[in-house]
Protein backbone atom coordinates (compact mmCIF):
# COMPACT_ATOMS: atom_id res chain seq x y z
CA UNK A 1 0.00 0.00 0.00
CA UNK A 2 1.63 3.23 -1.16
CA UNK A 3 0.60 6.82 -1.72
CA UNK A 4 2.14 9.64 -3.70
CA UNK A 5 3.67 12.40 -1.59
CA UNK A 6 1.24 15.28 -1.15
CA UNK A 7 2.09 18.84 -1.99
CA UNK A 8 3.20 20.49 1.29
CA UNK A 9 1.47 23.72 0.27
CA UNK A 10 -1.94 22.05 0.09
CA UNK A 11 -1.56 19.38 2.78
CA UNK A 12 -4.12 21.17 4.99
CA UNK A 13 -6.76 20.35 2.36
CA UNK A 14 -6.59 16.72 3.52
CA UNK A 15 -8.77 17.70 6.48
CA UNK A 16 -11.57 19.27 4.44
CA UNK A 17 -13.60 16.08 4.01
CA UNK A 18 -16.77 14.94 5.78
CA UNK A 19 -15.31 11.45 6.28
CA UNK A 20 -12.25 12.86 8.04
CA UNK A 21 -14.33 15.22 10.18
CA UNK A 22 -16.61 12.37 11.29
CA UNK A 23 -13.55 10.37 12.29
CA UNK A 24 -12.12 13.27 14.28
CA UNK A 25 -15.41 13.69 16.13
CA UNK A 26 -15.77 10.00 17.00
CA UNK A 27 -12.31 8.43 17.18
CA UNK A 28 -9.80 10.96 18.49
CA UNK A 29 -8.85 10.33 22.14
CA UNK A 30 -10.33 12.80 24.64
CA UNK A 31 -7.03 13.86 26.18
CA UNK A 32 -7.57 17.59 25.69
CA UNK A 33 -8.94 18.22 29.17
CA UNK A 34 -5.85 16.66 30.73
CA UNK A 35 -3.57 18.68 28.43
CA UNK A 36 -5.25 22.01 29.13
CA UNK A 37 -5.10 21.25 32.85
CA UNK A 38 -1.32 21.17 32.32
CA UNK A 39 -1.54 24.54 30.54
CA UNK A 40 -3.46 25.97 33.50
CA UNK A 41 -0.78 24.72 35.90
CA UNK A 42 1.92 26.38 33.79
CA UNK A 43 0.19 29.76 33.43
CA UNK A 44 -1.50 29.79 36.87
CA UNK A 45 -4.14 32.44 36.11
CA UNK A 46 -5.67 34.13 39.16
CA UNK A 47 -9.13 33.71 37.62
CA UNK A 48 -10.63 32.32 34.40
CA UNK A 49 -9.72 34.36 31.34
CA UNK A 50 -12.65 36.35 29.89
CA UNK A 51 -12.07 35.20 26.29
CA UNK A 52 -9.97 32.53 24.60
CA UNK A 53 -9.48 31.68 20.93
CA UNK A 54 -8.82 28.14 19.68
CA UNK A 55 -7.06 28.30 16.30
CA UNK A 56 -7.42 25.21 14.12
CA UNK A 57 -10.05 23.81 16.46
CA UNK A 58 -11.04 20.87 14.26
CA UNK A 59 -14.13 19.22 15.74
CA UNK A 60 -13.92 21.27 18.92
CA UNK A 61 -12.45 18.83 21.44
CA UNK A 62 -9.81 21.42 22.30
CA UNK A 63 -12.36 24.25 22.35
CA UNK A 64 -14.55 22.52 24.93
CA UNK A 65 -11.47 21.71 27.01
CA UNK A 66 -10.49 25.41 26.94
CA UNK A 67 -13.59 26.16 29.02
CA UNK A 68 -11.47 25.07 31.97
CA UNK A 69 -9.36 28.18 31.36
CA UNK A 70 -11.77 30.76 29.94
CA UNK A 71 -15.36 31.88 30.41
CA UNK A 72 -15.96 32.29 26.67
CA UNK A 73 -14.25 30.30 23.91
CA UNK A 74 -14.25 30.83 20.16
CA UNK A 75 -13.02 28.01 17.95
CA UNK A 76 -11.95 28.72 14.37
CA UNK A 77 -11.01 26.33 11.60
CA UNK A 78 -10.61 26.70 7.86
CA UNK A 79 -12.24 23.29 7.26
CA UNK A 80 -16.02 23.71 7.31
CA UNK A 81 -16.66 19.92 7.50
CA UNK A 82 -14.79 19.91 10.81
CA UNK A 83 -16.98 22.68 12.21
CA UNK A 84 -20.14 20.82 11.18
CA UNK A 85 -19.03 18.00 13.50
CA UNK A 86 -17.83 20.29 16.30
CA UNK A 87 -18.61 19.53 19.95
CA UNK A 88 -21.08 21.96 21.50
CA UNK A 89 -20.87 23.81 24.78
CA UNK A 90 -22.76 26.63 26.51
CA UNK A 91 -19.86 29.06 26.17
CA UNK A 92 -18.23 27.77 22.98
CA UNK A 93 -18.74 29.40 19.58
CA UNK A 94 -17.36 28.41 16.18
CA UNK A 95 -16.38 30.36 13.09
CA UNK A 96 -14.88 29.34 9.74
CA UNK A 97 -11.60 31.19 9.26
CA UNK A 98 -8.00 30.63 8.34
CA UNK A 99 -5.36 31.21 11.00
CA UNK A 100 -3.73 33.90 8.88
CA UNK A 101 -6.86 36.06 8.46
CA UNK A 102 -8.64 35.92 11.80
CA UNK A 103 -11.61 38.33 11.64
CA UNK A 104 -11.51 39.88 15.12
CA UNK A 105 -10.71 43.27 16.62
CA UNK A 106 -7.37 44.03 18.22
CA UNK A 107 -7.18 43.05 21.87
CA UNK A 108 -10.14 40.66 21.62
CA UNK A 109 -8.58 37.73 23.49
CA UNK A 110 -6.66 36.97 26.67
CA UNK A 111 -5.42 33.58 25.46
CA UNK A 112 -4.94 32.03 22.03
CA UNK A 113 -4.37 28.28 21.78
CA UNK A 114 -3.15 26.42 18.69
CA UNK A 115 -3.67 22.73 19.41
CA UNK A 116 -2.01 20.62 16.73
CA UNK A 117 -2.42 23.36 14.14
CA UNK A 118 0.56 25.72 14.15
CA UNK A 119 2.65 23.48 11.88
CA UNK A 120 -0.05 23.75 9.18
CA UNK A 121 -0.17 27.58 9.02
CA UNK A 122 2.00 30.41 7.67
CA UNK A 123 3.56 31.55 10.93
CA UNK A 124 4.96 34.74 9.39
CA UNK A 125 1.33 35.86 8.99
CA UNK A 126 -0.26 34.11 11.95
CA UNK A 127 2.11 35.24 14.72
CA UNK A 128 1.76 39.02 14.17
CA UNK A 129 -2.00 38.61 13.84
CA UNK A 130 -2.09 36.65 17.10
CA UNK A 131 -0.07 39.36 18.83
CA UNK A 132 -2.50 41.99 17.55
CA UNK A 133 -5.55 40.07 18.79
CA UNK A 134 -4.17 39.49 22.28
CA UNK A 135 -4.38 41.96 25.13
CA UNK A 136 -1.02 43.10 26.48
CA UNK A 137 0.20 40.32 28.74
CA UNK A 138 -2.03 37.82 26.96
CA UNK A 139 -0.90 34.28 26.23
CA UNK A 140 -0.22 32.35 23.04
CA UNK A 141 -0.09 28.59 23.63
CA UNK A 142 0.96 26.32 20.73
CA UNK A 143 0.68 22.68 21.76
CA UNK A 144 0.20 19.21 20.39
CA UNK A 145 0.16 15.57 21.37
CA UNK A 146 0.15 12.44 19.30
CA UNK A 147 0.48 8.70 19.10
CA UNK A 148 4.02 7.73 20.08
CA UNK A 149 3.66 4.39 18.31
CA UNK A 150 4.53 2.35 21.39
CA UNK A 151 2.78 0.66 24.28
CA UNK A 152 3.96 -0.51 27.73
CA UNK A 153 1.65 -3.49 27.27
CA UNK A 154 2.52 -4.37 23.66
CA UNK A 155 6.30 -4.38 23.05
CA UNK A 156 5.79 -5.31 19.39
CA UNK A 157 3.67 -2.23 18.64
CA UNK A 158 6.69 0.05 18.25
CA UNK A 159 8.25 -2.15 15.55
CA UNK A 160 4.89 -2.52 13.76
CA UNK A 161 4.22 1.21 13.89
CA UNK A 162 7.67 2.08 12.51
CA UNK A 163 8.25 -0.70 10.00
CA UNK A 164 4.71 -1.46 8.78
CA UNK A 165 2.34 1.42 9.45
CA UNK A 166 4.69 4.36 8.76
CA UNK A 167 6.00 2.74 5.58
CA UNK A 168 2.48 2.08 4.28
CA UNK A 169 1.07 5.45 5.36
CA UNK A 170 3.93 7.95 5.74
CA UNK A 171 3.16 11.20 7.50
CA UNK A 172 2.77 14.10 5.01
CA UNK A 173 5.26 16.95 5.01
CA UNK A 174 4.48 19.69 7.52
CA UNK A 175 6.38 22.55 9.13
CA UNK A 176 8.36 22.41 12.35
CA UNK A 177 5.64 22.67 15.00
CA UNK A 178 7.64 24.60 17.59
CA UNK A 179 7.90 28.37 17.57
CA UNK A 180 11.51 29.52 17.88
CA UNK A 181 12.75 32.26 20.20
CA UNK A 182 13.66 34.59 17.27
CA UNK A 183 10.20 34.12 15.77
CA UNK A 184 8.46 34.81 19.06
CA UNK A 185 10.53 37.83 20.01
CA UNK A 186 10.37 39.21 16.48
CA UNK A 187 6.58 39.35 16.63
CA UNK A 188 6.18 40.74 20.12
CA UNK A 189 6.23 37.72 22.40
CA UNK A 190 8.56 36.45 25.07
CA UNK A 191 10.79 33.53 24.13
CA UNK A 192 8.75 30.32 24.35
CA UNK A 193 8.88 28.26 27.51
CA UNK A 194 8.61 24.66 26.28
CA UNK A 195 7.30 21.70 28.26
CA UNK A 196 7.24 18.10 27.06
CA UNK A 197 4.85 15.56 28.53
CA UNK A 198 3.73 11.97 28.13
CA UNK A 199 0.40 10.28 28.73
CA UNK A 200 -1.49 7.25 27.42
CA UNK A 201 -4.90 6.14 26.25
CA UNK A 202 -6.53 2.69 26.24
CA UNK A 203 -7.72 1.17 22.96
CA UNK A 204 -9.04 -2.08 21.62
CA UNK A 205 -7.75 -3.18 18.22
CA UNK A 206 -10.94 -1.85 16.60
CA UNK A 207 -10.80 1.50 18.39
CA UNK A 208 -7.10 1.95 17.64
CA UNK A 209 -7.85 1.18 13.98
CA UNK A 210 -10.55 3.87 14.06
CA UNK A 211 -8.07 6.32 15.56
CA UNK A 212 -5.35 5.53 13.01
CA UNK A 213 -7.86 6.24 10.24
CA UNK A 214 -7.79 9.89 11.42
CA UNK A 215 -4.00 10.19 11.21
CA UNK A 216 -2.67 12.38 8.41
CA UNK A 217 -0.70 9.53 6.81
CA UNK A 218 -3.84 7.42 6.39
CA UNK A 219 -5.86 10.40 5.17
CA UNK A 220 -3.18 11.04 2.54
CA UNK A 221 -3.13 7.35 1.58
CA UNK A 222 -6.85 7.55 0.83
CA UNK A 223 -6.90 10.94 -0.87
CA UNK A 224 -3.66 10.55 -2.86
CA UNK A 225 -3.43 6.76 -3.12
CA UNK A 226 -5.34 3.91 -4.69
CA UNK A 227 -6.87 2.27 -1.62
CA UNK A 228 -10.31 3.04 -0.27
CA UNK A 229 -10.86 3.97 3.35
CA UNK A 230 -12.69 0.65 3.83
CA UNK A 231 -9.73 -1.34 2.51
CA UNK A 232 -7.26 0.47 4.77
CA UNK A 233 -9.56 0.12 7.77
CA UNK A 234 -9.84 -3.65 7.24
CA UNK A 235 -6.06 -3.93 6.77
CA UNK A 236 -5.40 -2.05 10.01
CA UNK A 237 -7.68 -4.22 12.11
CA UNK A 238 -6.25 -7.41 10.62
CA UNK A 239 -2.71 -6.21 11.39
CA UNK A 240 -3.55 -5.07 14.93
CA UNK A 241 -5.71 -7.96 16.08
CA UNK A 242 -2.75 -10.21 17.04
CA UNK A 243 -1.04 -7.38 18.93
CA UNK A 244 -4.08 -6.54 21.05
CA UNK A 245 -5.09 -10.21 21.50
CA UNK A 246 -8.70 -9.30 22.21
CA UNK A 247 -7.79 -6.99 25.09
CA UNK A 248 -7.84 -3.25 25.74
CA UNK A 249 -4.25 -1.98 25.77
CA UNK A 250 -2.60 1.30 26.69
CA UNK A 251 -0.93 3.25 23.88
CA UNK A 252 1.56 6.01 24.68
CA UNK A 253 1.05 9.61 23.55
CA UNK A 254 3.81 12.23 23.61
CA UNK A 255 3.22 15.96 23.54
CA UNK A 256 4.58 19.44 24.03
CA UNK A 257 3.27 22.78 25.28
CA UNK A 258 4.80 26.17 24.47
CA UNK A 259 3.95 29.23 26.54
CA UNK A 260 4.46 32.67 24.96
CA UNK A 261 3.42 35.97 26.54
CA UNK A 262 2.66 39.13 24.59
CA UNK A 263 5.02 41.96 25.49
CA UNK A 264 4.28 45.69 25.74
CA UNK A 265 5.59 46.38 22.25
CA UNK A 266 3.10 46.98 19.45
CA UNK A 267 2.80 43.97 17.16
CA UNK A 268 1.80 46.20 14.22
CA UNK A 269 5.34 47.57 13.87
CA UNK A 270 7.22 44.34 14.40
CA UNK A 271 9.01 42.40 11.72
CA UNK A 272 10.58 38.94 12.09
CA UNK A 273 14.32 38.88 12.67
N, C-alpha and C positions, 0 to 999 in steps of 0.2 A: 504494500500500500504506500503510494508516494503522492506528493503534491508539489506543484510548481511553486517556487518561492513568490510570495506576494510582493507587490510594490510597496516599499515602506511608506511612501507618501499617502497611500490610500488604505493602509492596513486598518485604520479605524472603521472603515466601511464594513468590515467583517461583522460588526456588532449591530448593524442596522437591518436585522431580520427578525421576523416574528418568532421563528423557531428558536433562535438564540435567546431572545428576550424571555420566552416561556421557560427555557432551561435555567436562566439566571434566577428567575422568580421562584422556581421549585427545587432546584438542585444545588445551589450554592450554600456552603455551610454558614450557619448563623453565628459567626464569630465576631461580628462587628461591635456588639455591645461590650464584649470583653476588651476589644482593642481600644474603643473610645474611653473605657474606664481607665486604661493605661494613659491615654492622652490627658484625661482629667487629673490624674496623679502627677503628671509631668508639669502641667500648667498651674495647677492648684488655684483656680479662680475663687475669689471670695464669695461669689454668688453666680447663679446661671447667667450666661451671656444673653443679652436681649435678642440678638439675631445672628444666625450662622448660615453660611452658604456651603453647600455640598456640590463641588464641581466634578462632573462626570459621575453622577449619582447612580447610573444604571437603573436597576429596578427598585432602588430606594432602601435597600437594607442598611446602607450607611447613613442615609438621611434620618431614618427612624431612630437609629442608635445615637445620632447627634442630639436627640432630645434630652439625653442625659447631661448635656453640656449647655444647651441653649433653650430659651423659652419659645423661640420661633425659628423654624428651619426651612430654607428654600433649597430644593434640589434641582440642579440643571443638568441636562444631557443633550448632546446633539442628536442622539438616536431616538426618534419618536417611538419606535416599537418598544424600547426599554421603558419609556415613561408610561405607555399604555398598560404595562404589567407592574407598575410601581406600587410598593406597599403604602398603605394609607395610614395617616395619623392625624390627631386633632390639631396639631400645630405644625404640620408638614405640608408644604406646597411645592408644586413642580412646574417647571418651565422648560421649554425646548430652546436650547441655546448652545453655541460653541463656547469653549473656555476662553477663546481669544476675543470674543465680542460680547461679553456679559452686559446685558441691558439694564444696569442699575445706576443709581446716583452715587457720587463720591461719598465715602464715609457711611455706606449703608450697612456694613457688617462689622461685627466684633471678632468673628472667627471665620476663616475660610478653610475648609478641608478638601483635600484632593485624594480620595481613597482609590488607589489603583489606577489613576487616570493621568498623572502628570507626565508619564513617559509617552503618552499618545498625543500631546499637545505641543504647540509652538511656544516654548517657554519665553522666548524673546518678546512675545506679544502678551502672553498670559501673566507673567510676573509683574510688569508695570501696571497692568490693569487690576490685578489683585491688590497691589499696594494702594492704588487709587480708591478702591472700593472699601478698604479697611479704615476704621478709625485709627488715629494715632495710638500706638500701643497695642493695636489689634494683632491677632495671631494668624499665621498661615501654617497649615499642618499638612504637608504631603506625607502619605503613608501607604503601605501596601502589605499584604500577606498572601502567601500562596503555598500550594502543595509542595512539600520538600521532596516528595518521591521516595519516602522511606517510612518505616513503621517499626516501633519497638517490639511489635508482636508478629511481624512478618519479615524476617531478615532478607528474604528473596525479593521483596518488593523493590528495593533500591536498584538491584541489577535489572529487573524487568523494566522499571521506569526509564532507566538510562539506555539500555541496549535494545529494547523492543519498542516501547511507547514513543520515546523521543525520536527514534529513527523513523518510525512510521508517520509520526505527526509532529514534525519539528516546530518549535515556537517561532512565529513570525518575527521579523526584525522590528525592534522598537528602540526608542531612545534610552539613554541612561536614566533610570528613574530618580536618582538622587540629585537634589539641587546643590550646586557647589557654593562655597563661601564667596568667590568672586561674583557669581551670578546674584546671590542674595544681596550682598552689600551694594552691588551696582544698581539694583532696583529699589533700594530703600529699606532693606531688611537687615536684621542682625545675621551674623553667620549661623548656619543651621546647627542646632544641637541634635545629634543623631542617636537613636536608641534602637538596638536590635532586640527582638524577642522571639520566643518559640512557644508554640501551643500545639494542640492536637484535636482531632475530631474523629468520632467513631463512624464507620461505614460498614455496610454489608457489601458484597461484591456488586450487587445490583445498584445500590446507591452510589458507590464509588464510580461505577460505569456512567451513571447519570451525571455525576459531577464532572468527570473527565470530558463528557460531551460538551461542556461549557468552556473548556480550556481553548485558548486561542489557536493552538496547534491543530486541534480537531476541527474547529470552525473553519480554519484555512483548508484543511484536507477535504472538507465537504465543498466549500465554495470554489476552490481552485483545482481540486482533484477530480477523480473519476469514480469515487465511491459515494454511495448515498449515506445519509445519516443513519438509516436503519442498518445498513451493512456494517458500518463502523461500530454502532452500538452493540450489535450481536457479537462482533469480533472481540470487543472489550470484555464483555461478560464471560465469553468462553475462555479468554486468556486469564481473567482474574479469579474465576471460580476455584481453581486448585489452590491459589494463594490464600484465599479467605476461608476455604474448607467449611463453608456453611455457617461461619461465625461472623459476628460483628467485631471488627478490628480497628484499633486506633492508627490513624495516619498522621504523621507530623506535618505541621505548617510552620514556616519561618516567615518573619516579617520585620519591617522597620518603621520607625516613626521619626519624622523630622519636625523640629519646632523652630519656627522663624517668627520674629517679632518685628512689626513695622516701627521704624525709627521716626524721629521728628522731621526728617527731611522730606520735602515734597517729591512724590513719585513722578509728577509731571515733567520735572526737569532732569530726571536721572537717565543716564545711558549706561548700558552694560560696559564693563571694563574690557 
